[in-house]
Amino acid sequence: MTPDYSRLLDAALGASIRVEFTTDRRTVTKYSVVLVLDEGAGPQTVRVFDGAHGVNEMHRYTASGGKQPDEIFDAGSLGRECAPRCSRLRPPTKR
């Protein structure tokens, strides 16, 4: 996957979001939504929502423990929660 969208959410916090996803026609087949903070020591991932294992998972990251175990956050189809949000995040295309 390649970054489909990224945006600075809050310059004072150094918060940004990166969204990557792949579709087959209208079905999301892979996705990743990453929340990053940069408090001056370089960007640090704090949350990842993804479908890497075929289910909708969330991973927390901590300064002391790094990547934490996954938590299933939606038992529906892969990307069901991501697809409508991802389409709203993309800049409008000219037709």
N, C-alpha and C positions, 0 to 999 in steps of 0.2 A: 504494500500500500504506500502511496505517496501522500503528503499533506494536501488535503483538499481545501482546507480553510484554517487560518489562524488569526487570532485577534487579541490585541492588548485590551484587557478588561479594566484594569486599574493601574495607572502609571505609578501612583504613590506606593502601592503594595507590590508592584512588579508582577501583577497577576495576569496571566494570559491563558488562552485555551487553544488547543490544536485538535482539529477534527479530521480523521481519515476514514474513508469508507469505500467499499467496492460493492457494486451491484451487478446483478444478472437480470437484465430487463428492469423490473421495478422492485425486485427482491434484494434486500441487503444481505450480502454473503459474508462480509467481514466489516468490522468497524472498530474504531478506537477514539475515545474522547479523553483528552489528557488536560488536566488542570496543572499549571506550573506557576510557582512563585519565585521571584528573583529578589532577594533581600540584600543584594550587594555581593554575595559570595558566589554568584553564578546561579543559573536556573536550577530549581529543584522540583521534581515531580511530587505532587501532593495527593492526587487522585487519578485513577484510570478507570474508565468504564469501557468494557470491550466484550467482544464475542469470540475471543481466541479459541475457546474450547467448545464452541457450539452452543453456549448458553450466555445469557446476559450477566456479566460479572462486574463487580466493583472491587478495586484494590486500593487500600490506603497506603500511603508512604509516610514513614516517620523519620525524624532526624537520627534517632538512636537505633532504630530497627530496620530501616529500609522498607522494602516491599513487604506488606502484610498479606496473610492468606486471603484468598478471594471470598467474596460474599455474593451469592446470587441475589440480584436486586429485582429481577423480573423473570417469571417462569414462562413467559410467552415466547413467540417466535423470535429468532435471532434478529436483533436490531429493531424490534417493534417499537421500543421507546426511543431509539436513536433516529429512525427514518424521518419522522415529522420534524424533529428538532434540527437535524442536519440540513434538511431542505430549507428551513428558515434562516439558518446561519449563512448559507451561500449567498453571495451577491446576486442580484437579479441578472438574468441574461437577456440580451437584446434579441428580439426575434425579427 
